[in-house]
């Protein structure tokens, strides 16, 4: 029988409320400590949830609410230049990709956590943690503290818990691109359940038609690194001018950026990915979600992997007698899978800003690439068919990617 009875979860983004809900389901009293002063219901753009991520949310009872707020994407296409469009093969029996506004996902996860009895405290920025015997105490910037059996770092790519576990741990790696998102008063002639990944003349973008009208688009703009604060310091009108210069000659990219109101532009800021983290845990502290594995946005799996890891961590803490054994089992279950998906996404990321020569040969090579390499069972099958058996004991699991 597990000896963990209480958990302090640092971070209230995606992984935080999910791991807290799963721990409550496992009989562990979990409290979430969020650095922001209030709930962030209205913040952020959109993100994708893959079928494996939605399946993991079913375990904590959040899938239905998320599904109701999301838009299904059942088909995907790739565009190279203005005239070459290729349908991407998919898996017919796993369900669609779900596009959901971050604020809707955030609300659904926090509401579900509250229904499980999870308490969330705001304005709690972690500055240190100290272990003593069978407990760990989190120290916050406001002078308060919280003691629990375990401390879980779900505090994102700039994780404070990661630095406490290993001061030499790598930080997030800038992908060389800034992210932007907008809603255009324009609808290209594509089906509403199709998402298109487009390699424009100067940069990469993607788009899909919104169910309520217009076209949502996201841009990966090659740029020097900027913090989110720095990026948002630049007026939206200036960023839109840059985006119109970058994508103005693309079809339909030019129309998308020209017919977007600058006031509605979402400045996502620098896009990061996490390199492999040597130490996932130390003593009674452990990492989950983007704090330990954030693939580039090319994977389409970042949120789903964070949700999966939150569930698996809770299973391991439920089923192992010793914290050290639970953490080791959790890492064995998760590390091979997340690092393989991250490595595949990194390869895709390198193709997002092709040079002039690559631009010319990509239309010729793409059909061959899709035919030879895009076997969906090999490329996306292992990621999207992954399911967690919550009722099975984690002590019997073998690592599987």
JOWONOR-V978475 format. One record per residue. N is the residue number from 1. RES is the residue in one small letter. PHI is phi in whole degrees, -180 to 180 (999 if undefined). PSI is psi as a letter, one per 20 degrees, with the letter a starting at -180 (999 if undefined). Layout:
N_RES_PHI_PSI ; N_RES_PHI_PSI
This chain:
1_x_999_p ; 2_x_-64_q ; 3_x_-98_i ; 4_x_-79_p ; 5_x_-119_h ; 6_x_-136_q ; 7_x_-143_p ; 8_x_-104_o ; 9_x_-102_o ; 10_x_-96_o ; 11_x_114_p ; 12_x_-118_k ; 13_x_-80_d ; 14_x_-104_g ; 15_x_-64_h ; 16_x_-59_g ; 17_x_-66_h ; 18_x_-70_g ; 19_x_-66_h ; 20_x_-66_g ; 21_x_-63_g ; 22_x_-66_h ; 23_x_-65_g ; 24_x_-62_h ; 25_x_-62_h ; 26_x_-87_j ; 27_x_92_j ; 28_x_-104_p ; 29_x_-79_o ; 30_x_-117_p ; 31_x_-124_p ; 32_x_-98_p ; 33_x_-117_o ; 34_x_-112_p ; 35_x_-72_h ; 36_x_-67_q ; 37_x_-72_h ; 38_x_-143_r ; 39_x_-62_q ; 40_x_-111_l ; 41_x_-59_h ; 42_x_-99_j ; 43_x_-92_q ; 44_x_91_r ; 45_x_-98_c ; 46_x_-118_r ; 47_x_-146_r ; 48_x_-105_p ; 49_x_-115_p ; 50_x_-81_r ; 51_x_-56_h ; 52_x_-67_h ; 53_x_-69_g ; 54_x_-65_h ; 55_x_-63_h ; 56_x_-67_h ; 57_x_-67_h ; 58_x_-60_h ; 59_x_-64_h ; 60_x_-103_j ; 61_x_77_k ; 62_x_-103_i ; 63_x_-64_g ; 64_x_-63_g ; 65_x_-66_h ; 66_x_-68_g ; 67_x_-61_h ; 68_x_-66_h ; 69_x_-92_i ; 70_x_-101_r ; 71_x_-108_p ; 72_x_-75_q ; 73_x_-123_o ; 74_x_-99_i ; 75_x_-136_q ; 76_x_-132_q ; 77_x_-138_q ; 78_x_-122_p ; 79_x_-121_p ; 80_x_-122_o ; 81_x_69_b ; 82_x_-94_i ; 83_x_-124_i ; 84_x_-98_o ; 85_x_-120_p ; 86_x_-128_p ; 87_x_-73_p ; 88_x_-94_p ; 89_x_-67_q ; 90_x_-133_a ; 91_x_-98_o ; 92_x_-76_i ; 93_x_-120_j ; 94_x_-107_i ; 95_x_96_r ; 96_x_-80_r ; 97_x_-68_q ; 98_x_-118_p ; 99_x_-100_p ; 100_x_-136_q ; 101_x_-66_p ; 102_x_-55_h ; 103_x_-64_h ; 104_x_-69_g ; 105_x_-64_g ; 106_x_-56_g ; 107_x_-64_g ; 108_x_-63_g ; 109_x_-70_g ; 110_x_-71_h ; 111_x_-64_h ; 112_x_-69_g ; 113_x_-60_g ; 114_x_-62_h ; 115_x_-64_h ; 116_x_-79_i ; 117_x_96_j ; 118_x_-78_p ; 119_x_-99_p ; 120_x_-117_p ; 121_x_-111_p ; 122_x_-104_r ; 123_x_71_k ; 124_x_-113_n ; 125_x_-91_o ; 126_x_-69_p ; 127_x_-120_h ; 128_x_-166_r ; 129_x_-148_q ; 130_x_-132_p ; 131_x_-99_q ; 132_x_-150_o ; 133_x_61_d ; 134_x_-100_k ; 135_x_-144_r ; 136_x_-137_p ; 137_x_-115_p ; 138_x_-89_p ; 139_x_-110_p ; 140_x_-109_q ; 141_x_-61_h ; 142_x_-82_j ; 143_x_93_i ; 144_x_-89_r ; 145_x_-147_r ; 146_x_-146_p ; 147_x_-113_p ; 148_x_-151_r ; 149_x_-69_h ; 150_x_-138_q ; 151_x_-123_p ; 152_x_-114_p ; 153_x_-88_o ; 154_x_-115_l ; 155_x_-105_k ; 156_x_76_a ; 157_x_-65_h ; 158_x_-99_k ; 159_x_-54_p ; 160_x_-76_h ; 161_x_-66_h ; 162_x_-59_g ; 163_x_-69_h ; 164_x_-72_h ; 165_x_-67_g ; 166_x_-150_o ; 167_x_-58_h ; 168_x_-94_j ; 169_x_-62_q ; 170_x_-68_q ; 171_x_-98_a ; 172_x_-65_q ; 173_x_-104_p ; 174_x_-69_p ; 175_x_-82_i ; 176_x_92_j ; 177_x_-137_q ; 178_x_-103_q ; 179_x_-103_q ; 180_x_-139_q ; 181_x_-146_q ; 182_x_-152_r ; 183_x_-121_o ; 184_x_-95_q ; 185_x_-84_m ; 186_x_-162_q ; 187_x_-130_o ; 188_x_-69_r ; 189_x_-78_m ; 190_x_-129_q ; 191_x_-66_q ; 192_x_-67_h ; 193_x_-102_k ; 194_x_-112_p ; 195_x_-107_p ; 196_x_-113_p ; 197_x_-100_o ; 198_x_-117_p ; 199_x_-97_n ; 200_x_-76_a ; 201_x_-65_h ; 202_x_-120_h ; 203_x_-160_r ; 204_x_-93_q ; 205_x_-151_r ; 206_x_-142_q ; 207_x_-159_q ; 208_x_-155_q ; 209_x_-80_p ; 210_x_-77_q ; 211_x_-63_h ; 212_x_-93_j ; 213_x_113_q ; 214_x_82_a ; 215_x_-130_p ; 216_x_-86_p ; 217_x_-135_q ; 218_x_-129_q ; 219_x_-122_p ; 220_x_-110_n ; 221_x_-94_o ; 222_x_-58_p ; 223_x_-167_r ; 224_x_-69_q ; 225_x_-67_p ; 226_x_-136_p ; 227_x_-69_r ; 228_x_-61_h ; 229_x_-62_g ; 230_x_-65_g ; 231_x_-63_h ; 232_x_-80_i ; 233_x_-72_h ; 234_x_-76_p ; 235_x_-58_q ; 236_x_-56_h ; 237_x_-61_h ; 238_x_-69_g ; 239_x_-64_h ; 240_x_-64_h ; 241_x_-63_g ; 242_x_-65_g ; 243_x_-66_h ; 244_x_-69_h ; 245_x_-68_g ; 246_x_-70_g ; 247_x_-109_j ; 248_x_-59_h ; 249_x_-93_i ; 250_x_-90_q ; 251_x_-121_o ; 252_x_-97_j ; 253_x_-52_g ; 254_x_-61_g ; 255_x_-65_h ; 256_x_-62_g ; 257_x_-76_h ; 258_x_-71_h ; 259_x_-108_k ; 260_x_-115_p ; 261_x_-72_p ; 262_x_-54_h ; 263_x_-63_h ; 264_x_-96_j ; 265_x_-66_p ; 266_x_-94_o ; 267_x_-93_o ; 268_x_-79_h ; 269_x_90_a ; 270_x_-61_p ; 271_x_-93_p ; 272_x_-121_r ; 273_x_-140_q ; 274_x_-95_p ; 275_x_-71_r ; 276_x_-55_p ; 277_x_-97_p ; 278_x_-62_h ; 279_x_-123_o ; 280_x_-83_i ; 281_x_-156_q ; 282_x_-156_p ; 283_x_57_c ; 284_x_-102_j ; 285_x_-106_q ; 286_x_-150_q ; 287_x_-109_q ; 288_x_-148_q ; 289_x_70_b ; 290_x_-61_h ; 291_x_-62_h ; 292_x_-126_h ; 293_x_-150_n ; 294_x_-118_n ; 295_x_-71_r ; 296_x_-63_q ; 297_x_-64_i ; 298_x_-64_h ; 299_x_-72_h ; 300_x_66_j ; 301_x_-125_j ; 302_x_-56_g ; 303_x_-66_g ; 304_x_-65_g ; 305_x_-66_h ; 306_x_-62_g ; 307_x_-65_g ; 308_x_-57_g ; 309_x_-64_h ; 310_x_-61_g ; 311_x_-67_g ; 312_x_-67_h ; 313_x_-62_g ; 314_x_-63_g ; 315_x_-59_g ; 316_x_-67_g ; 317_x_-68_h ; 318_x_-70_h ; 319_x_-104_i ; 320_x_-104_q ; 321_x_-69_h ; 322_x_-112_q ; 323_x_-59_g ; 324_x_-59_g ; 325_x_-69_h ; 326_x_-63_g ; 327_x_-66_g ; 328_x_-65_g ; 329_x_-66_g ; 330_x_-58_g ; 331_x_-65_h ; 332_x_-62_h ; 333_x_-71_h ; 334_x_-103_h ; 335_x_-57_g ; 336_x_-59_h ; 337_x_-68_g ; 338_x_-69_h ; 339_x_-73_h ; 340_x_-68_g ; 341_x_-65_h ; 342_x_-64_h ; 343_x_-66_h ; 344_x_-65_g ; 345_x_-67_h ; 346_x_-63_h ; 347_x_-65_g ; 348_x_-63_h ; 349_x_-60_h ; 350_x_-67_i ; 351_x_-93_j ; 352_x_-78_i ; 353_x_-132_m ; 354_x_-68_q ; 355_x_-78_a ; 356_x_-59_g ; 357_x_-67_g ; 358_x_-62_h ; 359_x_-59_h ; 360_x_-73_h ; 361_x_-92_i ; 362_x_-58_g ; 363_x_-61_h ; 364_x_-78_h ; 365_x_-85_h ; 366_x_-59_g ; 367_x_-60_h ; 368_x_-66_h ; 369_x_-62_g ; 370_x_-64_g ; 371_x_-69_g ; 372_x_-85_h ; 373_x_-109_i ; 374_x_-94_l ; 375_x_-74_o ; 376_x_-61_h ; 377_x_-66_h ; 378_x_-88_h ; 379_x_-86_g ; 380_x_-116_i ; 381_x_-57_g ; 382_x_-60_h ; 383_x_-76_g ; 384_x_-83_h ; 385_x_-88_i ; 386_x_-64_p ; 387_x_-135_q ; 388_x_-101_p ; 389_x_-93_n ; 390_x_-60_h ; 391_x_-75_i ; 392_x_-76_q ; 393_x_-68_p ; 394_x_-63_h ; 395_x_-64_i ; 396_x_-98_i ; 397_x_-73_q ; 398_x_-111_q ; 399_x_-59_p ; 400_x_-142_p ; 401_x_-99_999
